[in-house]
Every structure is written in C-alpha cells, then in structure tokens.
Amino acid sequence: MKTSIPSHSSDPFPQFIMKTKLLAPLAGFILLAGNLLGQVPQLLNYQGRVAVGTVNFEGSGQFRFALVNAAGTTSYWSNDGTSVAGSQPTAAVPLTVTKGLYSVLLGDTTLTNMTAIPNSVFNNPDVRLRVWFDDGPHGPQLLTPDQRIAAVGYAMMADNVKDGAITSAQIAAGAVGTPQLANFAITGDKLRLGYEAGTLADGALVAAAGTFTFTRTFAYPFTVPPALNLLTPGWTPGPVTAAGFSATIAAQAPLTLDSTGYVGQHCSVAVVDGNPAISYFDATNGNLKFVRAYNAAGTAWDLPVTVDTGGTGIAGQYTSLAVVNGLPAISYYDATNGNLKYVHANNPDGAFWAPPVTVDTGGTGTVGRFTSLAVVDGMPAISYFDDTNADLKYVRATDGIGGTWGAPITLDSTGSVGFCTSLEVVNGKPAISYYDQTNGDLKYVSATDASGTVWGTPMTFDSTGDVGEYNALAVVNGFPAISYYDTTNGDLKFIAISEPELRWQASDGSIAPLTAATVTAGAIGSEQLAINAVQSGNIATGAIGSNQLDPAIGLWTKNGSDISYLAGRVGIGTASPGEGLEIGQSQNLLMRAAADDAGDIIFTTSALVQKGRVFTNPAAGVNKLHLSSSDNNPDLTIDEAGRVGIGTSSPTTALEVTGTAKATAFSGAFSGDGSGLTHIPASAVVTAPPGMVLIPAGDFTMGDSLDGMGDATPITVTLSAFYMAVNEVTLSQWQAVYLWATSHGYTFTNAGLGKSANHPVHTVNWHDVVKWCNARSEMEGLTPCYGILIMPMYYIYKTGEYDTVIFNVTANGYRLPTEAEWEKAARGGLVGQRFPWGDTITQNLANYNGNTSYTYDLGPNGYNSIGYVAPSPYTTPVGTFAPNGYGLNDMAGNVREWCWDCYAPYEGGTDPRGPITGSYRVIRGGLWSGNAGYCRVAYRDYRSPSVLDFGIGFRMARSSVP
C-alpha cells in the first residue's frame, strides 16, 4: 500500500507500503485425444513487499487474503472462508517477512488458516486480490489498491497425461520455444549428463567493442547440441555446438536526461517514491533542477522540474537530495545571496514543490556550500561550510518537513574546515565526515544525542599527506565508514571506524557494583542512566538523603521553602506556615478529585468568616458555599439546591441579585427564550443575514502540526467578526443570481453545474464566483466587494478575467471568505483538532471517500453510500450532515471551496488577506471523491483562478459591520 494525498499537499501520510507481484501458473489451451479434463490451478503464487512507514518490515507478520470483485463489494474466496462483501477475514495466515519481502501459495491448505481456492472463482471476468497486514503494534491494516488477477485458462496437468504420451510426433518443429517454457521448466535431471557439467575457463568473460562475451565449454561430448535458455535478461546466445556456446550482452548506454544548456553540475541522487531521482544545477540559467525516473530501473525519465529559479541571480549549487518524511527535499547553496537554502516537494514524486526556505543567511557573510542533507531524529538536518568564518556548521529543522529551522551550530572552527561535508545517522546519532583544508586531513565528528544538540570533539582519521576531499560517509556493518580522495597520491581510499561499546562484568558473571570510591563526583548524570534504570527496589532504605539530592530534585524538603512541615502545619511556598495549610509566594491552589469520585469538598468550621475566606453555613443543616471579599457578609452564595445569590446569602430563585444588574459594552448574541432579560439596548442584539451566522471576533491558531504539513505551520491570527453562510451555494441559488446577472451587464465563462437544485454548484472558476458575489450584492441593494482598476477609473467587476482584482474591505456586500476566516469558521470554536467536530472522521459526519489506512479515518472505505448515486459527481444535498459548533454545514467534504487569498505562506497578524497578486487562489475543505486528508481543517491547497473542477464550489461571507 502506498498512501498519498493530492498534488500541492505537504501532508504525506505514509502508513504501510505494499508492492506486489502476482505470478500465475503457466496457462495454455491444448486439445488432445483421450480423457483430458480442463483444470484451473487452485494455487496462486503471490509475492509482495511491505514496509511500515519507510522501513522494510522484518520478522513474522499476520496476513489476511480475499479474492473480490472490481468494486470490492463481493467476496469470491478468503483464506479462512469468513469474508463477506469484501470484509476482513477473521483468522490470519502467519508469514515470515525478510527485508520487506514475503511470498505465499494462496489456496495451500497446509498453511495455517488457509482454505482451498474453488475453480468457480476463475469464472468471473474481473478478480482482485485484497490483502490485510498486521505488524503487531498497529493491528490489521487494509493494503490498497486491490491487485487484479486474470482468470486462468485451462492447462494440461501432469496427472492427465500418461508417461510417454507426448513424443516428437505430437510436437511440430519449433512448436515449443523459450516463450512457451517458464524459467527452470526443464531441470538438469531431464537433460543428458554433461549438459550442465561445463566450467568457466579463465578469460571467458571478455569486454570487446561495447559487448561482453561469455563462453562455456562442456567437459563431456554429446551427440545432440544442448537446448539453451539464458535466464539473465539482456544476454543473446550465439551458435550452440557440441563444444559449447557463447553469449553477448550490450553495454549499458548512458541516458541524457537534460541537455538544455550547460546542466548537471552539483548533482545528488536518491531513490524517490521507489524510482531514482536527481537534483542538479543548471549553470546556463542559474537554476536548481530536479528530475525523476518513472520506473524503478531508471531507464525512462520524466521531464526536469525547475525548483528554484534564483530570481535574477544564481541558486542550486552544492545540492543534496534526500527523502524527508515521504517527500523529496533538497539542500543547496544560493550563490547570489550567499545563503544556505532548503526546499521540499508537496507530493511524493516531486512533481510540485513548496517555496524554498532560507535556513542560514550567514549574517553579512557567505554560508551554504558543501551541503549534505539527512533525516536526523525524524526531522531534516544539514551539514555545510561557513565560507565567512571557514567553519563546519550543522542545523536541524524544528518540524518534520523543514518549514522552520533551529539555530545553526558551529562544530569545528580550528582553521579552514568544513569542506566536502557528508552527514549520516550513525548508531542513532548524527555524524559528519569532512575535509580540513588547513591541515589537509580527513576528519570526523559525531553528536552525543539523537538530535545533534550536543557534539563531541572532532577526530582526525587520516593525515598522511593531503587527504579527505570528496568524502562520503555511510554506515557499513553497523559502523561508520568513509570513502575519500588522497590528493597527494591521486588515490581513492576507504576507512571503516569501529566504535564498540565498553561493557564489563564481575568475574562470576554478575554485573560489578559501583562504589563511591570508584566513581568520581559528577561521573553519573542523566546521560549515563536509561529511563527507569534505577528502581526503588535497587536502593536500600536511607541510601539516598537530602545530601545526595539537589534541592530541585527533592519534592518534599522538611523546613524548606518549597514544601514545609511545622508542628502539624503544612506550608507550600513558605517555610513558616501559620495555619493547617498555608500557601505563600502567590502560589495557586488546585484541588482535583478523581474522575470517578462523586464525593464533595466540605469545609466544616463554625467560626466566623474573615475577609477573603471561603466558608460554609452549617446552620439548619443547609450547606452553602459563600465567597466574601471585604467583610463577613457573603458577596456570592451557591446553595445545595443550585440557586445562586449575588449580594444575598439566601437566594430563593435560580438567580437572585440584591442591588442593580448592569450590562456594559455588551457584544454578541443571546440564546434562549429571553424571559427575565430587561434593559438591554437594541444594538446589543445582533441579527445575522438570512442563511448566515455570525463568527465572533478574536484570536485563534491557524494551521496545526498534527500531520507534518509544511505549509500549515501554526500561527496566531486575530480576526474581526464576520458572517458566514450556513451552506455551500446550491445550484438553484447560483442559477437565480446567474439569470439576473446576465441581463444586467455581467458575463461568465461558465454556466455552472450541479447534481440537483439543493446540491452544491460546481465547475465554476474563481473569476465567475467573485462576479456572482457582486451580482447578488447588487440584486439586494448592497455595495459589491470586488472591482478592477483601469486607470484612472475603478469599475465593479462584472466581465472578463483579470489577474488583479481589488477587494473593497469597507463594502457590505457578499464576498468569498479569506483563508483565515474560512479556517476559523471551519473549526467551529474547537482548538487543536483535525476536523470541525474532533480528531477522527467517519462517513456519518461528512461526504468523502473513505480510506481506513489513515489512522484517523474510521470509515467505511469507498465513496459515501449516502451520496453514491449515479451519475457522478456523488455530491450530497447541502446540510445532510450535522453542523459544527458555529452551525455551519459541510465544512469538511461534499465540495471544496474557493477563498479570496492568493496562495502564499501564512501571514498571521490581524485580518490577513494574503498577497495582492499571485498565480493561484486558495481552495479549502474536503470533497466527495477525496480521502480524509483533504477534510482536515488545516489542509491547504490551491488552483489557478481559471480552473474548472467538479469537486470545487464555494460559500459566501459578509463583513459583520456593513
């Protein structure tokens, strides 16, 4: 299974990866005289690869198999016979997986929980194999997509044919050739002695004129030349004689991937989404480029993609390509500005790229040559050369995709060091090999922690002459190893470094104890102790006292200033408590009962209440909670019946106020029947326009870090109040305004489509949508929000498609929401959640295409059955699903929605509206054909404002103060 999200997304969600190959038995259709019966093979040899995240699985895995129809709704067979309508079988087949690879004979009843495959399965025209995999910690996961197999034709089986029945008289000359024989179909025991007894003579493998000639001579003579089947692809056999045969293979010709100018310097190669890919420098244009093969062998390649044009300068030297959390990423040098830069793709195959990030500007100097990119403790990290100071540097991102970066760390500044860096993770910690130009040495340095926050002392591994340039670091057999160039002798060199851990035991085999005499002060710190390494059972009573603990570690310090005990009194933040419990130094008091504890917190004192105390009134058996701020008369009382009194200790109604109640500077809306509310100014009660709700003003966090989206890094945004439409614009609403508009000077590129009147309109581009908003505003006597400036005149936007549209923020008409307004409205008042209602999604909550391989998608799989009614698109009527906390429908799923903003990194601040111009406009929200990843409230995407899509519609907004 390979999970993915659409183009332009930075949220890859890799879970399990499956690559499979289904090997069907030899199938031939042969008619012979006699009682031969047509048979369908009942065993299918299935081979596959499975990885968890990006790591090949190793060990014993639990697999479940089913043969289903194309839609996945009918089960023809399953490994234990329990699958119904494509559902998961109950029992699993245990299989051994080696480096991600496994194989199984489907239908082999000798395997645990495996049933035979009936012949009737292959009577169906389209049969697909469905697989579930369980690695243990994650439980059974459905691998997608289902693999199609062909119905197998009839074959002549060995048990149908008598010995000697087929002779040369039954087979015409040339009827059986290599295409009719599977590899290894004829084994050595079927051939005359000597066919397989040949030896390889010295010099038999010879390179000549672009070919390699292989000659094999047989030791025994034979009367008939042997049949020959070369198993290795690419070899062509020569003449076959009694003495042997020869074979040739053509030399692999280099492929030209880019010839547009002077290209190819500073290249770096990596495997990206299963295929080879290269980052490189275009010296003619000063650009950073990327190209990827579209097959695993690298024999066919896509067109190159320009990742960074460098503006008017030069960018793209010293590239280093790596896969960062499922997406290709590149570190490189910006020669124009002397900066270190980093960029990542928005999809796994590198077709679309996010804007580059400047990682280190070097202040007023130059940094960023000799970059090396690697994933360190789950986040991208870069080693590089600081040209200004001639130092070796290291920097690591603060998020999994490289959207933000920490401060660079200088690792070596002794002379001119840091050329030719190579960054690798060695034994769980980052390490770097590099060239010391001052001394002509090969050097190596490694961190002492997993993230590279603290580093050890650099080590010199080779200083014999001028050595160390063009080095490459890798982990070989568990230890770091370096290949490098010896400039003095013009040689290629290699060195492997062994770093075994030092372990020791007592002579009797037990772990030797540590004594105070053998351990110096400070020798044992947190780095030397694993989590839970020291248990209470390993410490004798009294072995550790206050003298052995730092005061910050001792949570209870008698007669200290943190927690103190004195003559039956306890002090928190004070060394001299005067009461039973006294809190000093402005500490807070939190009393929390267990979640299942229904008991009360009761104060039982009959003394008079003093200023600022909380007390109860035990008189007449009535428990009351009183709060007093200035004297013994309670200011706030809550009695056991739940009645609240303000200014009175004996409330007789749910709320009783003694004195005057006053509302000042009130804003917002009241809910309820309004009984008992008086003296409220009319301006305090807000009425939203029909079909809209008020989204309150205030701050909220835009974006999130839940799924590693590089372009949705959380940021605080302050918004003014605004109105948002409860529903997406329907086809009937669109058509009503469209008819009015086309008779009042408006023109549209597209007439709009929709499944029916109460379904959302779709196939409308951004330009038509904003003109439609203007038309509705004019219909209702409101001021249109959008215009165009054709100097020196400003016009209401009614016709054509203009790159620059002006947003009149003071207008009171209908408009598109800004991206920030859309996300706040979608969250419905919730904080830090994936969806408008919480952290998981089901098809009872939204119209989307289910895929339970996402951990937060509770399914079911496939299109939502509520809207899955032909013809496509499978939208649902607006308002089919429950609204979010603000009363808005379909903020996840159904159709995606146009926003006002040009696509760009988040701005933050107050009422952000994005840049004035840009090539793309933002779209938000999920859609009926998209997976759950689209439905996340923080998920961002964009399209050209002229694009049409049956999955994109819109909803309206208005400013709250006309």
N, C-alpha and C positions, 0 to 999 in steps of 0.2 A: 504494500500500500504506500502510496505517496500522496500525502495530504497537501493541499495547496489552497491559496486564496487568489483572487483575480489580480490582473496586472495593476500596477501602481500601488500595490499594498505593501507595507513593510511588516505585516504581521503573518510570517510564515508560521504555521502551526504544526511542525513535524511531530508525529507520534511514532508510528511504525512504518517502515518502508518495505515493500514487497516487490520483488522482480521474479517472475515465474517463467518456466518453460515447460510446456506440456508435450511429452513425447508419446505419440500414438504408435501402436504396433504397425508393422508392415501390412498394408491393405492392398489386395489385388482381387480382381474379379475373374475367376477361372472356371470354365465349364469342362468337366471331364466325364467320360463314360463311367458308369458304376453308381454306387450309392454314396456319393459325396454330399454332405449336408452343409449349407451356408451357416457360418458361425460368426457371431460378433464377439471380439475379445472382451472378456469380463474383467481384465486387469488393465488399469491405466497407470503408466509410469509418470509420476508428477514430480518435478524438481523445482525448487524455488529458493529465494534468498529473503531473509527477514532481518531487519535492523530495528533497534529501539532508539529513537532519536536519530543520531547519525552514526551510531556504533553498531557493528555487526553483532547479532546475538550469538552467544556461545553457551552450550550446555543443553539440558533437557527442556524441551518446550511441549506444551499441550496444544494439539491441533484438532479442529473440528471441520468436517468437509460436507458439502452438499452439492448436488447437481440440480440446477434450477433453470427456469425458462429465462428469456431475454429480459423480461420486466422484473425478474427476481421474486415473483409472487406465487410460483408453483414449484414444489419440491418433487423431483423425479426420484431422488435417492439421497440418503445421507449415511454417514459412517456407522451410526447406531440405529438408523431407521426411525428416529423420533422427529425429524424436521418436518414442519407443516407450513406451507405457504412461504417458503424461504426462510423460516425461523431457524435460530441456532439450535443444533443438536444438543442433547443432554450430556452425553458422555464424550470424552476427548480421547484422541489417539496420541500416546506419548512418542515423541520422535527426538532423536539426537540431532542437534544443530551444531555444525562446525564452521566457525568463522562466517556465520550467517547462512550457510548452505545446508540444505536438507533434501531428502528425496523419500518418496513413499509409493508403494504399489496400492493404488486405490482399488478396493474390492478384494484385497488379500485377507482372507478370513483367519489367517494365522496371526495377524496383528491384533493387539488389544483393542476392543471396541470397534472392530471393522467388519462390516457386513458385505456380502457379495453384491455386485452390480448386475441387475437383471438386464436381459437382452432388450427389453422393451424401452429402456432409456434411449437407445440409439434410433428409435423410430421417429423421434422428434427432430424437426429441421434445425432448431437452434438450442443447443445445450450449453450451459455455462457452469463453470466450477466456482463455488463460493467457499471462502476459507476464513475461519476464525482462529486467531493465535493468542495464546496466554503465556506471557513470560513469567508469571508468578505475581510480582508486585502490582501490575496494572489490571489483572483479570482478563477475561476473553475480550478481544478486540476484533471487529469485523474489518478484514483487509479488502480494499477496493482498488480498481474495479473488479467485477467478476470476470473470470477468464473464459473466453469462448473456446469450445472444442467442436470438432466436426463429427457428425455421425459417421461411424466407421463402416466401411463396406465389407462385403463378405470376403473371407480369406480361406485359403486351403490350409487346413491344420494337419499337423504331422500324424495325429491319430486317425485321420480319414484316409490316409494313403498307405498301402501295403509296401513293404520293403521291395525295391526293385521295380515298382510300378512305373516310375518315370525313368526313361533312358534317353539316349541321344535321338532315338527315333521319334520321341514325342516332342522334342525341342528343336525348332529350326535354328539354323546357323545365325548367330548374333541375337537370338531372341532374349537371352539373359546377359545383360551387360552390367557395368558398375552402377547405373541408375536404378537397376532392379534389385540390387543387393545392398542391404544395410551394412554399416561398418561392423566388422567381426562376424558377419553372417557365415563365413566359411573359416573354420578354425584349423589349426595345424594338424590335428588328428585326422582331418578329412583329406589331407594332401600327402603326396608321396614323401617318404623320408628324403631329406635333402633340400626340399623347397625352403625350409625355414632354418637351415643349418649354415647359412652363409656368414662370413665375417667381414668386418670393415677394414680394408687394407690401409696402411699408412699413406697419407696424401690423397685418399679417395675423395675428400671434401676440398674442392679447389675453386677459387674465385677467378673467373676469367670473363672479360668483356661484358661486365654487368650481370653475369649469371653465376650460380653456384652449381657445380656438377657433382653428383653423388653416384658412386659406382659400387655395386655389391657383387661379389663373386661367391658362387656356391661351391662347397668342398666336394660334393658328390655329383657325378654326371647323371643326367636323366635323359630319357628319350623324348619327352614332350616338354616344351618350354612352360614354365610355371605361369598360372594366371596371376595378374598383378593388380593390387588395389592399394594405392598410396593413401594413407589415412590423413596425412598432414595437408591442409589446404595450400594451394599455390604451386605444388610440385607437378611437373609434367613428365610422365615416363617416356623413355626412349625405346629403341628396339629391344625386345626380350628374346634372348637366345639361350642355348643350353649352358652357356658360361656365365650368364648373369644379365644385368640390365643397368641402365643409367637413368638419372632423372635430373631435371633442371628446374630452377626457380628464379624468377626475375627479381632483380634487386628492387627494393622499395624506392620509388622516385619521390623526391621532396615535393610538398604541396606549396604553392604560392597562395597565401591567404589574403594578402593586401599588397597592392603594387601602385597605389595612388600616391605617387611622390616618394619621398625618402622616409620609409617607415620601418619599424621593427626594433629600434634600439630600446634598451632598458626593459626587456620583456620578462615576464614571470608567468609560469604555467601552473595550473591546478586543475583538479577534477571538480567540475561544477555541475550539480544535478545529474551526475552519472556520466558526463561527457567531458573530454578535455577542453580547456579554455585558456586564453592567453590575454594578459594585459600588456600594453606596449606603448611606445612613444612615437608619435607622428612628427618627425623633425621638420617636414615641409610646412605644416600648418601650426606646429607648436601645440598639438593636442594630445590628450590622454585617450587611448582607444582600447576596446575590448572586443574579442571575437571568440565564439564558442562553436565547437563541432555539434552536429545534430545526430551523431551516432557515437557509440562508446569507443569504437576503434579509431576515430579521428580521421576517417577517410573522406568525410563530407562535412563542410563547414557552412555556418550562417554568414551573412554579411557583417562586416565590422560595425560596431556601435561607437560613436564618439561620446565619451563620458564627461569630459571637461574640455571646453574649447579654449580655456585660459583667457577669455575675453579678448583683449588686444595684445596679450602677452604670450608667455610660454608656460605650459603646465603639462606634466605627465612623465617627467624623468624619474629614474630610480623606482620603478613600480614594484610592488609586491602584492601578489594576488592570493587570496585565501577565501575559504567559505566560513562565514560568520553567522552562526545560528541559522543555517539553512539558506543563506543568501550570499552571493558573491560580493566581495568587498576588496578595495584596493587602497593601499597607502602609496603616496607618491610625493614628488618634490615640485613646488610651484616656483620656477626659476625667475619669473617676473617679480614676485614679491619676496622671494627668499623664504617661503613658508613650507611647513610640513602640512600636507592635506590628506584627507580620508574621504572615501565615498563608498556607499553601498547600493546595491540594486534593490528595486522594490519587488522583484519576483525571483524565484529560484533559478531561472535560466539566464538572468542578466539582460533581458530584453528592454527593461525600463530601469532608470537609475534615479535615485534621490539627488537633491542638490548637494555638492561637495561641502565638507566641514573643514575649516581651518583648525588644526589641532595645536600647532605651536607657531607663533609669529616670530619668535626669536627676539622680541622687543624691537630694537633698531638694527638687529644683525640679520644673519642668514642661518637657517636651520632646515633640515629635512632631507639631506642627501643620504644615500645608502640605507634606505628604509627596509625593514623586514617586519611583516605583519603576521600575527598568530593569535589564536584564541587562548587567553590566559584566565583560568578560573571562571569560565563562562562568558567573558567579555573580551572584545578585541583589544590588542595591545601592540605597540610599535617600538622597535629599537631603531635609532637613527643617529646621524652625525650632526653635531652643532658646529657649523663652519666658523662662526664668530669666535667661539672660545676654544675650538679644537677639542671638544669633549664628546664622550659617549653618553647618549641620553636614552631614557625609557619613559613611555607614557601609556596609561591604560584608561579605557573608557569607563564611565560610571553607569552605563546601561548596556544591555546585551546586544544592541545593534550598532552602537557607536554614534548615537546622536549627540551625546555630551561626553566631555573628556576631563580627566583629572589634571593635576599639575604635573609637568614633566619632572623627572628625577635624573640628576647627573650621577652616573655610575663610575666614571673614570675621567680624571682631568689631569693626569700626570703626563704632560707633553701633548703631542698631537695624536690623539687616539680616537677610535670610533669609526674608522673606515671599514667598508665591506662587512656590515653587521649581519648576523644571522640569528634570529630569535626562534627558540623552540621551548616546549614544555618538557622538562627532564625530571622524572620522578615526582610529578605533581607540582613542580615549581618552575617558574620561567628562568631560562638561562640564555646567555648570548656569547657567541664567538665573534671576534673582531680583530682588526689589524692595528697594531701600534706603529704608526708611521715614524715616530721619533726614533724608536729603537729597532725597527724592522722585525718585530716579534709577532707571533700568534698568541692571542690572549683569550681568556675565558672568564666569565663571571656568572654566578648564579644567585638567585634570591633565596632568602631563608623562610619565606612564607609563600602561600599559594598564589596570592595576587600580585606579588612583586612590590610590596610596600617597603620591605627592608631587604637589603642586598649584602652579600658577603664581600670579601676583599678580592679584587681581580687577581687571576693567576696567569703566569706565563707558561705556555705549553711547549713552545719551540722558539729558540733564539739563536739558532745556528745559521748565521747569515741573514739575508733579507727574506723573511718568510711571513706568510699569513694573509697575503692578498687573495681576493676572490674565494673566500672560505664559505663553507656551507655546513651547518650544524644539524645533526639528526640523532635520534635515539636508536642505537643498534644493540640488540640483545639486552635491552634494559639499561644500557649505559650511554652517555653522550659520546658521539664520535664526530670528527671534523675532517672534511676534505679541504685542501688548500694548495696554493701555488708557492713554490720555492723560487723566488725571483733570482737568487744568486746562481742556482744551478739549472734554472729553467725546467724544474721537475714538478710533477703532481705528487702530492703527499697526502697521507691519511694517518690519523691518530685516534685511538679509542681510549677513553678515560674511565677507569674503574673507580667507583665510589661506594664500596661495600659498607654497610652499617657495622659499627663496632658493638658486638654483643659479648657478654661474659656470664659465666655461671660458676657456682662453687664446685669444688672437686667432687662432691657427692651428687652433682647434677641439679641441686636446688639453686634457686636464684640467691646470690650472695646478698646479705643485708647491707644497707648503707648505715654507717655510724657517723656521729658528729665529728669524730676525729678524721674521717676520710673525705668529708665534704666541706669545702671552703664556704665562707659566707657569701650568699647570693648565687651559689652554683646551681641551685634548683629554682627555676622560675616556671611561669605558665607554659613556656615553650617546651620544657622538659617533661611535663605531665600531660598525658592524654586525658580527655574528658572522662570523669568517673574513675580515674586511675587509683585514687586513694579513697577507700570506703571506711565507714565508721568502724567496721569490724577489724580493720587493719591498724587501728590506733588505740593504744592502751589508755585506760582511764587516767586522766591527768597528764598525758604525754604532751598535749598542746595547751598552753596557758596564754594569758594576755601578753606575756613577754615574747611569745613565739608568733604572735599575730600583729599585723599592722592595725592601728585603731580603725582604719576604714573597713577592715575585714570583719572585725568583731561587731556583730549587730546588737549585742547586749553588753554594755560596758557599765558595770556597777559603779555608782557615784561619778559617772562621766557625763558629758554634755549631750550625748545622743539619746540614750535611754538610761534613766537612773532609778534607783530604788532607795528609799529612805524612810525607815520606820513605818512601813505599811503604806507608804505613798509612792506612786509611780509618776515620773516626770518624762515628758517627751520634748526634747529641745531645751530642757532646763535641768540643772544639777541640784536644785533645791525646791522640789515640789511641796506646796503648802496644802494641797487638797488630795483626795484619794487618787484622782487622775488630773494632772495639770499639763497643759500644752503651752509651750513658750516659743518665742522667736518666730511668731507669725506662722506657725505650722497649721496645717489643715487637719481636721478630724473626719475620718470616713469610717462609718460603722456599716458593715455589709453582712447580711445573713446569707446562709447557703441557699442555692436556688430552690431547694425542696423544703426549706424551713418556713413553716407558716406561723412561727411564734412572733411575739411583739417585743419591742424595746420599751420597757416600763421604767419610769423614774418614780421612786417611792420615798419621797420626803415630805414631811408635813410642815417643814419650816417655811417662813415667809420667803417669797421670791424676791431676789435682789435684782438690781439693774442688769439688763443684758442676759439674764438666765432663761433657760427653757425649763418649764416645770409643769406639773400636773396638779389637778384639783381633786383630791380623793373624797371630797365631801359628798354625802348622799349616794356613795357608790358609783358616781359618774366619773369616767375617765375623760379628761380633756387635755389637749396639747395647747399650751399658751406660749406666745412669744411676746416678750416685753423689751422695749428699747430704752425707756427713760425712767420708769418707776415700777411700782408693784402692780399697776393696772395693765392687764394684757392688751396689746395692740392687735394681735391676731390670735384667734381661737379656732381650733378644729375639734368638734366633739365626736363621741363614738358613733353617732348617727350620720356622720359625714357632713354636718352643717358647718358652714364657715362664717365666722363673725369678724368684722373689721371694726374696731373701736368698741366692741362689746364682748363680754365673756360668756353670754348665754344666747346664742343665735337660735331663733325659732323657725327660720326657713333655710332653704339650701344656701342662700347668701343673704346676710343681713349687714347693712352698713349703717353705723351710727355717725352722722356727720354728712358731709357733701361729697358725692362722687363726681369727678370731673374728667372728661376726655380732652386731651390737648394734643394738637398736631397729629391727629389720627389719620392714618392712611391704610388702605386695604379694603377688604370686603367682609361683610358679616354673613354668617351662615346660621340657619335655624329659623324658628318662626317669628323671631323679633319681639316676642312678648317681654315686657318689662324694660325695654330699651327706650329711653327717652332723652331728650336734649342732645340729639346727635345731629350735627349740621349736615345738610344735604350733600355738600361737597365731599363728605367722608364716605359716602356710599357710592361705589363705582359700578357702573353697568357696562358690561362688555358688549361690543357689537354682536349682532346675531351670528351664531355659529362659531364664535371665538371665545377664548378665555384669557384672563389677564395673567401674565407671567410676572411675578413680583421682581422688583429691583433688588440688587445685592451682588455679593461676590459668589463665585463658585469656581471649582477646579476643573479646567478644561483639559481633556486628554486623560490617559492613565498609563500605568506601567505594568498592567496585568499580563499582556501577551507579547511584550517586546516590540511594539510598533515604534519605529524610529522617527516617524513624523508626527507623533502624538504625545510628545513628552509633556507631562503635566505642567500647567501654568495657571496662575490665578488671574481671573478676568472679572471685571466689575461691569455690570450691565444695568442700564435704565429699564424700568418696567415697559412691557410691550404686550400687544395682543397676538395670539397665535391661533390659527384655525384649528378647530377640533379634528377635522377630517382633511384628507388629501382632496384636491379639486377633482370632482367627478366629471364624467363625460357630459352629463346633462348641464352642469354648471358651465363647463367650457363652451359648449355649443350655444347656450343662451347669450353669453357675452360675445362670442365669436360672430354671431349673426348681427348683433348691434354694431360691433366694431367695424365690420367690413362695409357697412353702409354709412359710416361716419369717418371715413378717411384713413382707416387702418388697413394695412396689408400684412399677411402672414405667409411664411414659407411653407408651413404645413397646416393641414386642417385638423390634426389631432385624431387619435384613435382611442377606443375603449371597448371592453368586452360587453358592457351594457350601461344603461343610464346611471346606475348607482355604483359602478366600478370606477376606479381612478382613471383619469385620462392619461395616456402615454403617447410616445412617439411625437413629442413636442420639444423643440430645441430651446435653448436658454433665451435667445433673442425673442422668439414668439411668446414665451412665458412672461417676460417683463413688459412687452407691449400689451399683452392681455390684462395684466395688472393695471396698467394705465387706463385701458378701456373701461374696466369695471369701475375704477375710481371716477371717471367722467360720467358714467351711467348714473352713479349715485350722488353726483354733485360734490365729490371730494377732489382735492388737489392731487394730480398724478405725481408719483415719486421719481419718474425716470425721464431724462431728457438728453438731447445731444446738442453740442455747441458747434455751430457752423459760423465762424466769425463773420460779423460781430454779434450774431443773433443766437439766442437759446430757443430750442424748439422742443415741444413734447414729443417723446419717442413714439412714433406711430408706424413707421415704414422702414424697410431696408434692414441691413445687418451691419452695425458699426462696432469697431473694435473698442472704442472709448464711449461708454455710456455714463452719464452723470447721475449720481444718486442725490436727490434733494432731500436731505435728512429732516428738514422742517416741514415737509408735506405731510398731510394727514390721510393720504390715500392708501390703497392696498399695495403691497410690495412683497418681495421674497425676504425670508429671514436671513440675517447674516449667519455665518457658520457658527459663531459663538452663541447667538440666540437659539439656533436650531439645537445645539448640543445641550444647552441648559434646559430647554423645553423638553427634550427627549428624556433627560434624566428624571424628570418628574419630582424633583426635590430630594432624590436619593443621592448619596455621596459614595464614590469609590466602587460602584457596581458596574458590571459589564453591560447590563440590559436595563431598559426602563423600569423593570419590576424587581430586579435582583441579579444574582450571579450565574444562574443557569437558565436554559431556554427549552421549551417543549413546543410541539405544534398545536397545543391548546392555547398558546399565548400569541402566536404570530404566524403569518403565511410565509414560509420559507422552505427550502429544500433540505430535509433532514439528513444529517451525516453524523452518526453517533461515535465516529472515530475521534471527534472533538470531545474532550472530557466534560465540557460544559453543555453539550447538546444531549438532552435526554430523549430526543427522537419523537416519533419513529423516523426511520430512514425514508428518503424519497420525497416526492412532492407532497404537499399538504393535501390530505384527502378532501378537506372542506372546499378547496378551490380547484381540485384536479378534475375539471370537467372540460371536455373538448369543446371548441378548439382552443389552441394556445392563443394568447398567454393565459396562465392559470391564476389570474388575479381573483381576489375576493371582494364582495361589496364593502365599502368603507364602513368602519365601525363594527365589523364582525367580531372582533376580539375586545377583551376588556381594556379600558383606558388606563393610562399611567396615573401617577399621583397628581398631575395637573389637569386630568380629564381629557388628555389627547389620545386619539386612536392611531394605530398603525405607525407608531414612531420606530418600529422595527418590523421589516417585512413588507409584503404587498408590492409597492414600487419604491424606488429610490427617489430622492427629492432634490431639485435644483436649489442652490443657495446663491446669495448675491456675490460672495467673495471670489476674487481670483485666487487660484491655488498658490500657497506660499507657506513658509514656516509660520507657526503661531506667533502672534504679536503680543498677547497679553494686554494689560492696561484697562482703560475704560472704553466701553462700546467699540471694540475693534471691528473694522470693516474690510481688512485686507488691503493689498496694494491697489493703486488706481488702475493699472493696466496689467495684463498677463495673457498668456496663451490659452489657459484653461480656467474653467469655472468649477467650483466645488460641488460635488454631489454627496448626499448623506443618506443614511438609513439602509435597511436591507431590501431584498426583493424576492419575489415568489420563486425564482429559479436559482437564487444564490444560497450558499450554505450559511451556517450560523455565524461565521466570522464577519460577514457583512453586517449582521444585525447588531453588533456591539455599538454602543452609543459613541465610543471614541474612535471608531473606524473611519478613516478619511479616504476619499477617492476623488477623481476629477475627470472631466471630459472637455473636449473642445466645445465652445458655446454653440457651434453649428451642428453638433452631432445629434442623431436620432437613435432612440433605443426603446424597445418595447418594455424595458424594465425601469424607465425613468419618467417620473411625473413631477408634481410639486404641490406645496400647500402655501397659503397666504399668511402674511403677518401685517400688523399695523403698529405705528407708534402709539403709546398709551395716552399721550397728551397731544391732541390734534392741533 
